Amino acid sequence: MDTFMIPLIVGVVVLFVTFLSVISRYRKCSSDQILVIYGNVGKGQSSKCIHGGAAFIWPIIQDYKYLSLRPMQITIPLDNALSKQNIRISIPSIFTIGISTDAIKVQAAAERILELSQKEIEGTAKEIILGQLRQVVTTMDIEEINADRDVFLRNITANVETELEKIGLRLLNVNITDITDESGYLEALGKKAAAEAINQAKIQVAEKDRDGAIGEANARQAQRIQVASANAEAVKGENVAQITIANSTSDMRQRKAEAEKTAVASEKVQTAKALEEAYKAEKIAEDARAEKERATQTADIVVDTEIQKKKIEIEADAQAEKYRREAKGQADAIFLKMEAEARGINEILTKQADGFKKLVEAAGNDPTKAATLLIVDKLPELVKTQVEAIKNLKIDKVVVWDNASGNGKGQSSTANFLSSLIGSVPPLQNLFSMAGMQLPDMLGKPLQNVEEATLASASVSEHKKK
């Protein structure tokens, strides 16, 4: 028994849940709403719209939304709209719109504004109405807009409703609150109408006064002669006719003058505004052009100056670097030359010092003997120097007249001449003395005077003769 009841209970629960699901997906639509079913609705349609009914919404493959049919009031503050006469006017108005119930237009609303809020729908409709309202104003004169409101409203309805139907909306009502213009044209028309009414009232008053005067004259006429009455009636008729003609002519001239004055004033105002805007635009363009030229010239001058400055700086840096490198090269060359010369001199002096040291060591560390060795080594050069002193003397012929008288010392004249000639040669001992040195004894002792030298020379000569 329990096993049989469990499937039954499960089946009842499933049926109940299914029933509840079906009921929850069944949607009704009130009379002031449009039920829009979208998703897979069949027949290639993007949505299905239902007004005043109900429908089952399939789960997963379908969904739904409502469109409200309640009226929406939109305030349209139309300002500075250009009329056919090129006069700008302002027409504040209130438009009442709502979603259309026509099948085709409802379908358009479902496709265009289903996901929009009421505020967004009103904004879209406001832009459409403003554009069409301006277009209607440009096709009508101010007199037509102001005087014949029915025609104006029909034109608005025709233009606006056509555009609103494209997004599924319908124009329900239009309320024009006031019409004004910035040039005062409508005010002038109002003054004109008021003046005409006043003139008409004055005419009627005059006619009533005239009727009273006529009645009075008629009463008096009964007391006068019939002829006088007839003449008076004829004159009165002529006067009335002339007054009527004069009034009509005056009224015509007045209306014509006012119309011409209004037209001329409006034309001058518009011309002046156009010229003012043109002058402002030209001034702005000229200022922009002047600023551009000023900026261009400034940029050219600054750029050229910067380029020249950089060029001069680079050339100066390059020249300075060249001079620095040349000076450094010369200084390095001089330093290397002087360093090489110093090394050479140092090497020479070092070698000489080493040689002197070895020479002194060879002389038994006796400086005197070492000096003697150096002098002996340089003796040929010293002798050569002495000989060089009289080497270049050119004596072609020497004639000596010797009378054998002598000089009282037993020397002949010839001996005296040779003695004088030899004495002109600097002796070695004198050279050594001038250098602060002493000639070694092995090279001979110094002679005491010239006479000894002369005798020594004479002895040498005699020895050679022998």
DRENMI-716446 format. One record per atom (N, C-alpha, C): z, y, x. Coordinates in steps of 0.2 Angstrom, whole numbers, plus 5000, padded with zeros to 4 digits. Atoms other than C-alpha are relative to their C-alpha. Example, Ala and Ser with C-alpha at 12.3 -4.5 7.8 and 13.67 -1.06 7.14 Angstrom:
500049945004
503949785062
500050065004
499949944996
503649955068
500350054996
% end
This chain:
500049945004
500050005000
500050065004
500049944995
500450125014
499450015004
500650004997
498950085023
499450034996
500549975005
497850125008
500150074999
499949935001
498650295005
499950055005
500149964994
498450365022
499350035000
500749975001
496550385021
499950044994
500149965006
496650445004
500350075001
499749934998
497850585009
499650045004
500449974995
496850625024
499450034996
500649975003
495250645013
500250054995
499949945004
496150755000
500250065004
499949944996
496750865014
499450035003
500649984998
495050875021
499650044995
500449965006
494250925004
500450064999
499649945002
495651055001
499850055006
500149954995
495351135018
499350025000
500749985001
493451135015
499950044994
500149955006
493651214998
500350075002
499849944998
494751345006
499550045004
500549964996
493451385019
499450024996
500649985004
492051395006
500350064997
499749945004
493151514996
500150065005
499949944995
493551625012
499350035002
500749984998
491651635016
499650034994
500449975006
491151694998
500350074999
499949935000
491051884998
499750034994
500249975006
490951994983
499850085002
500249934998
490152174983
500150044994
499849955005
490852314973
499450054998
500549965003
489752434963
499850065005
500149944995
489952574977
499949985007
500150034994
489552464991
499349965000
500650044998
488052374999
500349945005
499850064996
488452195006
499449985004
500550014996
487352175021
500249935004
500050064997
487151995027
499549995006
500450004994
486451975045
500149945004
500050064996
486051835057
499449964997
500650045002
484951685051
500050004992
500049995007
484551745033
499349974997
500650045003
482851655032
499450054999
500649965002
481051725028
499950055005
500249954994
480951815045
500350074999
499749935001
482051955039
500650015005
499549984995
483352045050
500750004996
499449995004
484652065036
499849994992
500050005007
484952035017
500550044997
499649955003
485652175006
500149984993
499850015007
486652144990
500450054997
499749955003
487152274978
500349984993
499750025007
488452234964
500049934999
500150085001
488452044967
500549975005
499650044995
489151914978
499649955003
500450044996
488551794991
500449965004
499650054995
489151645002
499750025007
500249994993
489151685020
500149945004
500050064996
488751535031
500450025007
499749984993
489951525046
499649985006
500350004994
489351535063
499350035000
500749975000
487551575059
499950064996
500149945003
487851725048
500750045000
499449965000
489051875047
499850064995
500149955005
489252025036
500350075001
499749935000
489652215034
499950034994
500149975006
489752335020
499850075002
500249935000
488852505018
500350034994
499749965006
489752635007
499550044997
500549965004
488752714993
500450074998
499649945002
490052854992
499650075003
500449944997
489253034994
500450035006
499849964994
489453135010
499850075000
500249924999
489553325011
499950025007
500149974993
488853405026
499850075000
500149935000
488953585030
499550025005
500649984995
487353655038
500150085001
499949934998
487753825047
499350025003
500749984997
485853875049
500150075002
500049944997
485854025061
499450025003
500549974996
484454135067
499349964999
500650045001
483054035059
499450054999
500549965000
481354115061
499649994994
500450015007
480454155044
499350025002
500849995000
478554175041
499950075003
500149934997
478754365045
500350015006
499749994993
479554335062
500750044999
499349975001
481254395055
500549945000
499550065000
482754285059
500550014995
499650005005
483854245045
500549945001
499550065000
485454135042
500149984993
499950035006
485654015028
500549955000
499550065000
487353925027
499949964993
500150045006
487253785015
500449935001
499750065000
488053625010
499649944996
500450055002
487053465008
500449934998
499750065002
487653304998
499549955001
500450054999
486953145004
500349934999
499750075001
487252955001
499549955002
500550064999
486452785005
499749994994
500450025006
485052744994
500149934998
500050075003
485052594982
499349974999
500750035000
483152564983
500049955005
500050064996
482852394990
499750025007
500349984994
481652465004
500450045004
499649954996
482752605009
500749975002
499450044998
484352495009
499849965006
500250044994
483452385021
499950045006
500049954994
483052535032
500750025002
499449984999
484852585031
500449955004
499750054997
485452415036
499749995008
500350014994
484252415051
500250065005
499949944996
484652595057
500750025001
499449974999
486452645053
500649954998
499550055002
487452485049
500650005005
499550004995
488452495065
500350075001
499749934999
488752685064
500650014995
499549985004
490352755058
499850064995
500249955005
490352885043
499950075004
500149944996
490553025056
499350005004
500750014997
489052965066
499450014995
500550005005
488052945050
499950084998
500049935002
488453125045
499750045006
500349974994
487953185063
499349995000
500850015000
486253105062
499750044995
500349965006
485953175045
500050075001
500049934999
486453345050
499550025005
500549984995
485253355065
499349994996
500650005004
483853295053
499950064995
500049945005
484253425040
499950075003
500149944997
484353565052
499350015002
500750004998
482653525059
499550024994
500449995006
481853515042
500150074997
499849945003
482753665036
499750065003
500449954996
482053775050
499350004999
500750015001
480353705047
499850034993
500149975007
480453755028
500050085001
499949924999
481053935033
499450035003
500649974996
479553965045
499450004995
500650005004
478353925030
500050054994
499949965006
479054055018
500250075002
499749934999
479354245017
500750014998
499349995002
481054315015
500050024993
500049985007
480654384998
500049934996
500050075004
480154204992
500749965001
499450034999
481754135000
500550034996
499549965004
482854264992
499950004993
500149985007
482054294975
499949934996
500250065003
481354114971
500449945003
499650064997
482753994975
499849934998
500250075002
482053854965
499449975004
500550024996
480453854975
500349985007
499750014994
481453864991
500449935000
499750065000
482553714986
499649944999
500550055000
481053614981
499749985006
500350014993
480253634998
500549975004
499550044996
481953585006
500149934998
499950075003
482153434995
499449965002
500650044998
480353374999
500049995007
500150014992
480453395018
500649965002
499450044998
482253335020
500149934998
499950065003
482253195008
499549955003
500550054997
480653115016
500349985007
499750024994
481553115033
500649965000
499450045001
483153055027
499949934998
500250075003
482352905018
499849955006
500250044994
481752845035
500649965003
499450044998
483552795039
500449974994
499650035005
484052735022
500450054996
499649955003
484852905016
499650034994
500349975005
484552995000
500450074999
499849935001
484753184996
500250014993
499750005007
485953204981
500050084998
500049935002
486153394981
500050055006
500049944995
485853564990
500350064997
499749945003
486953714988
499950055006
500149944995
486353874997
500650054998
499449965001
487953984999
499850075000
500249934999
487154145005
499450005005
500549994996
485654215014
500150075003
500049934996
485754355028
499550005005
500549994995
484654425041
500350055005
499749954995
485054515057
499750075001
500449935000
483754655055
500250044994
499949975006
484454705038
499550014995
500649995004
482854675029
500349984993
499850025007
483754585014
500550064997
499649955002
484954725013
499650064998
500549955002
483554845012
499749984993
500350025007
482754744998
500550014995
499549995005
484454744989
500150084998
500049935001
484554934991
499450024996
500649995003
482754944985
500149984992
499950025007
483154844969
500550044996
499549965003
484754944966
499750074998
500349945002
483755104967
499550004994
500450005006
482455044955
500449994994
499650015006
483754994943
500350074998
499849945001
484555164945
499550054997
500649965003
482855254942
499949984993
500250025007
482555144927
500550024995
499549985004
484255184920
499950084998
500149935001
483955374923
499450014995
500649995005
482255354914
500249994993
499850015007
483055274899
500550054997
499649945002
484355414899
499650064998
500449955001
483055534900
499649994993
500450015006
482055454886
500550014994
499649995005
483655454875
500150074999
499949935000
483955634879
499450034996
500649975004
482155664874
500049984993
500050025007
482355564858
500550054996
499549955003
483855674854
499750074999
500349935000
482955834858
499450004994
500550005004
481455774848
500349994992
499650005007
482655734833
500250074998
499849935002
483355904834
499450044998
500649965001
481655974835
499749994993
500350025007
481055874820
500450034994
499649975006
482555934810
499850084999
500149935001
482156114814
499250014998
500750005002
480256074811
500050014993
500050005008
480656044793
500150074997
499949935002
481156224792
499450055002
500649954997
479556294801
499449984996
500650015003
477856294797
499749935003
500350074998
476856124797
499550015006
500549994994
475556204810
500450005006
499650004994
476956244822
500249935002
499750074999
477656074820
499449965003
500550044998
475955994823
499850025008
500149984993
475656104839
500549985004
499550024996
477356064845
500049935002
500150074998
477055884843
499549985005
500550014995
475455894852
500250015007
499749984994
476255984866
500549955003
499550054998
477655864867
499749935002
500450064997
476455714868
499750015006
500349994994
475555794882
500550005006
499550004995
477155824891
500349935002
499850074999
477755644889
499549965004
500550034996
476155584895
500050025007
499949974993
476255694911
500649975003
499450034997
478055634914
499949935001
500150074999
477555454912
499649995006
500450014994
476155474924
500350025007
499749984994
477155574936
500649955003
499550054998
478555444936
499749945002
500450064997
477355304938
499850015007
500349994994
476555384952
500550015006
499549994995
478155434961
500349935001
499750074999
478855254958
499549965005
500550034996
477255184966
500050025007
499949984993
477355294981
500649985003
499450024998
479155264983
500049935003
500050074998
478955074983
499549995006
500550014994
477455084995
500350035006
499749984994
478355195007
500649965002
499450044998
479955085007
499749945003
500350064997
478854935010
499750015007
500349984993
477855015024
500650015005
499449994996
479555075031
500349945003
499650064998
480354905031
499549965004
500550044996
478754825038
500050035007
500049964993
478654955052
500649995004
499450014996
480454945056
500149935003
499950074998
480454755056
499549985006
500550014995
478854755067
500350035007
499749964994
479654885079
500649965003
499450044998
481254785080
499849945004
500350064997
480354625084
499750015007
500349984994
479254705097
500550025005
499549984995
480754785105
500449945003
499650064998
481654625106
499649965005
500450044996
480154535113
499950035007
500149964994
479854675126
500749995005
499350004996
481754665131
500149935003
500050074997
481654475133
499549995006
500550014995
480054485143
500350045006
499749964995
480854625154
500649965004
499450044997
482454515157
499749945004
500350064997
481354365161
499750025007
500449984994
480254465173
500650025006
499549984996
481854545181
500349945004
499750064997
482654375184
499549965005
500550034996
480954305191
500050045007
500149964994
480854455203
500649995004
499450014996
482654435208
500049945004
500050064996
482454255212
499550005005
500550004995
480854285221
500250045007
499749964994
481654425232
500549965004
499550044997
483154315235
499749945005
500450054996
481954175241
499750035006
500449974994
480954295252
500650025005
499449984996
482654365259
500249945004
499850064996
483254185263
499549975005
500550024996
481654135270
499950045007
500049954994
481554285282
500649995004
499450014996
483354265287
500049935004
500050074997
483154075290
499550005006
500550004994
481554115301
500350035006
499749964995
482454245311
500649965004
499450044998
484054145313
499849945004
500350064996
483053985318
499750025006
500349984994
481954075330
500550025006
499549974996
483454165338
500449945003
499650064998
484453995339
499649965005
500450044996
482953905347
499950045007
500149974994
482654045360
500750005004
499450014996
484554045364
500149935003
500050074997
484553855366
499649995006
500550014994
483053865377
500250045006
499849964994
483754005388
500649965003
499450044998
485453905389
499849945004
500250064996
484553745394
499650015006
500349994993
483453825407
500550035005
499549984995
484953915414
500449945003
499650064997
485953755415
499549965005
500450044995
484453665423
499950035006
500149964993
484153805436
500750005004
499350004996
486053805440
500149935002
499950074998
486053615441
499549995006
500450014994
484553625453
500350045006
499649974994
485453755464
500649965002
499550044997
486953655464
499849945004
500250064996
486053495469
499750025006
500349984994
485053595482
500550015005
499449984996
486653675489
500449945002
499650064998
487553505489
499649965005
500450044996
486053425497
500050035007
500049974993
485953555511
500749995003
499350004997
487853555513
500149925003
500050074998
487753365514
499649995007
500450014994
486353375527
500450035006
499649964995
487353505537
500649965003
499450044999
488853395536
499949945004
500250064997
487953245541
499850015008
500349984993
487053335556
500650015005
499449994996
488753405562
500449945002
499650064999
489653245560
499649965005
500350044995
488253155570
500150035007
499949964994
488353295583
500749995003
499450014998
490153275584
500249945003
500050074997
490053095586
499749995006
500450004993
488753115600
500450035005
499649964995
489853245609
500649965001
499450044999
491353135606
499949945004
500250064996
490452985613
499950025007
500149984993
489853085628
500750015004
499449984996
491553155632
500449935001
499650064999
492352985629
499749965006
500350044994
491152895641
500250045006
499849974994
491453035653
500749995002
499350014998
493253025652
500249935002
499950074997
493152835654
499749995007
500350004993
492052865669
500550035005
499549974995
493252985677
500649965001
499450054999
494652865674
499949955004
500250064996
493752725682
499950035007
500149974993
493252845697
500750015003
499449994997
495052895699
500449945002
499750074998
495652715699
499649975006
500450034995
494252675711
500250045007
499849964994
494952815723
500749995001
499350014999
496652745722
500550044997
499649965005
497252855708
500250075004
499949944997
497053005720
499450054997
500549965003
496253145711
499550045005
500449974995
495653235727
499549965002
500550054998
494753085733
499549994995
500550015005
493953065716
499650064999
500449945000
493353245716
499550005006
500550004994
492653215734
499449954998
500550055002
491753065727
499450034995
500549965005
490953175713
499650055004
500449954997
490453305725
499549975005
500550034996
489653185737
499449974995
500550025004
488753115722
499550064998
500449955002
488153285717
499750055006
500249964994
487853345735
499250025001
500749995000
485953325734
499850064995
500249955005
485853435719
500350075002
499849934998
486953575727
499650025006
500549984994
485853575743
499450024997
500649985003
484353585732
500150064997
499949945003
485053725723
500050065005
500049954994
485353815740
499350025002
500749994998
483653785745
499550044995
500449975005
482953845729
500050075000
499949934999
483654015733
499550045004
500549974995
482354045747
499449974999
500650045001
481053925741
499450044999
500649965002
479954045733
499850065004
500249944995
479954175747
499349985003
500750014997
478154195752
499950045006
500149964993
478054245771
499449985003
500750024997
476254245777
500050005007
500149984992
476554315794
500750045002
499449964998
478154365803
499850025008
500149974993
477854475819
500750035002
499349984997
479454495829
499850035007
500149974994
479354625843
500750005004
499450014996
480654565855
499950035007
500049974993
480954675870
500549975005
499550044996
482254555876
500650045002
499449964999
483554695875
500649974997
499450035003
484754595864
500450054997
499649965004
486154655855
500750025003
499449994996
487354675869
500549945000
499650065000
488054495865
499749945003
500450064997
486754395874
499649974995
500450025005
485754375858
499350045000
500649965000
483954415857
499850034993
500249985007
483054505843
499849954995
500250055005
482354355836
500549964998
499450045003
483954265835
500450044995
499749965005
484654415826
499650004993
500450005006
483254405813
500149934996
499850075003
483554215810
500750004997
499350005002
485354245809
500150044993
499949965007
485154375795
499649974995
500450045005
483854265786
500549954997
499650065002
485054115786
500650034996
499449985003
486554225781
499950024993
500149985007
485654275765
500049944995
500050065004
485754095759
500849994999
499250015001
487554065750
500249935003
499850064998
488453935760
500449964995
499650055005
489253785752
500750024999
499349995001
490953835756
500250064996
499849955005
490853995747
499949984993
500150025007
490153915732
500649964997
499450035002
491653795732
500650044999
499449955001
492853935734
500050044994
500149975007
492154025719
500249964995
499850045005
492453875709
500749975001
499350025000
494253855715
500149945004
500050064997
493853705726
500050015007
500150004993
493953655744
499549955002
500550044998
492553585753
500349955005
499750054996
493053415761
499950015007
500049994993
493353415780
499449965003
500550044997
492053275782
499350045000
500649965000
490753405777
500050065004
500049954995
491253525790
500550064997
499549945001
492453675791
499750064998
500449935002
492053845784
500050045006
500049954995
491453975796
500350064998
499649945001
492454125799
499650064998
500449945002
491054255798
499349985001
500750014999
489254285799
499849995007
500250014994
489254295817
500049935002
499950074998
489854115819
499449964996
500550035004
488554065806
499350015004
500749984997
487154155816
500049965007
500050034994
487754075832
499849924999
500150075002
487753905824
499249994999
500850015001
485953935818
499650015006
500349994993
485453995835
500049945004
499950074997
486153835842
499649954998
500450055003
485253735830
499350015002
500749984999
483653825834
499849985007
500150024993
483853805853
499949935001
500050074999
484253625851
499349974997
500650025002
482653605841
499450015005
500649984995
481553695854
500149955006
500050044995
482253585867
499849934998
% end
